[in-house]
């Protein structure tokens, strides 16, 4: 097993209610399985996963857990999600290569999937800046845009959506992402204030651990669909589904511990009548492409948060999953389909 660290600057800061993201730091992991080399990525992100140091410690310990290359033991014993993601992805990549199949088919979808719908993401900004950003996204073919909220007052965020609707009309689906910024009273006010703008959903209005509060908000007469993101990480999906706390679950394979776990959660959500949406944590091309495969493995998946390549100033390899007209291309090569130039 080989571990290589990396750091990538963002092309522009991403402002959220939880702070500003300016760079991504993580590890590329290569694992050999049955004479095939697979690649994975661990990109820890505070609030979603373990720390960078804890991730590195878990990766360093994984070969000891695997013993005589029993990587199933390492997967079972690795509890840090970003570290497990790297191991699970590397093994899945190697196994899919061995099976001569794209990763999404290895994950369980027997159909040919060439593209997956994606949303654009717009960070926090004033009304006019937000409206211009959404207009650019629509002009570039996106028919779904997620707008970050919660860093400003509820009234200011409502004004932003009002202005966006004035500019782009009703043809663009809009999502709001609060990243857990509101308390219960603010969340109730926000849902009422945003209801006139026909949002597809409001994502993570309250902190991650307030599952019961989200269930109360969703079932208290609110007309705006509710999505959970941060609440999904580090918690059994059965808890969220039993609480009836969400209409959508946003699945970040990095935060869930791997593409295998993300695909499993998607199945459970669908069985409970909850819609899965796949997203990244603004990762490099390796984990980002893996998330594309996860989305492609989910039948009739809605627009996903996978169009994040342009948030990076540079990347680790050419992108095999370009975005055009609001769709992201699904690689059809064996395994992950990312060429790191060392094969």
Secondary structure, 3 states (H helix, E strand, C coil): CEEEEEEEEEEEEEEECCEEEEEEEEEEEEEEECCEEEEEEECCCECCECCHHHHHHHHHHHHHHHCCCCHHHHHHHCCCHHHHHHHHHHHHHHHHHHCCCEHHHHCCCCCCCCEEEECEEECCCCHHHHHHHHHHHHHCCCCEEEEECCCCCHHHHHHHHHHHHHHHCCCCEEEEECCCCCCHHHHHHHHHHHHHHCCCEEECCCCCCCHHHHHHHHCCCCCCCEEECHHHCCCCHHHHHHHCCCCEEEEEHHHHCCHHHHHHHHHHHHHCCCEEEEECCCCCHHHHHHHHHHHHCCCCCCCEECCCHHHECCCCCCCCCCEECCEEECCCCCECCCCCCCC
